[in-house]
């Protein structure tokens, strides 16, 4: 059995005027499909929420954007961890709770590929968890290089997945993960 960890699926990320262009418009639907599968199998689900300490952030607890996306809203009995840094393991009891329950296999997805997803994936790998990252249930935003060149969101996404592959996680698509889970 694996635990599904949904990272920062918050409505504040819809504000593209604030965040900029993004890739993978199907990411939320793919995350929903994973969640439906996990719930159908009765497997554990964890939700992570970013509670920004910056008052003007779309993810600040006083901003409506801090709330979860409706399609992946936590249900009764599903754990919710609030963090204020990039890693879901820093400042939370996530690692201790997973270990206490004997959960060592994680499937991760969320926003954004290069920030909270990347950092949580790296930490999970370094902490000895067996991690699978659902590549098509994550997305990134355009980033500016030091010289001002805009790096497209898809490139940001792809580079970060490539840097995680093998050393920190298995990189899979949702269809493949769901197919494998049906065989478990």
ABEGO torsion letter per residue (X at the ends): XBBBBBBGBBAAAABAAAAEBBBGAAAAAAAAAAAAAAAAAGBBBBBBBBBBABAABAABAABAAABBBAAABBBBGBBBBBBABABAABGBAAAAAAAAAGBABBBBBEOBAABAAAAAAAAAAAAGBBBBBBAAABBBBBBBBAAGBBBBAAAAAAAAAAAABGAABBBBBAAAAAAAAAAX
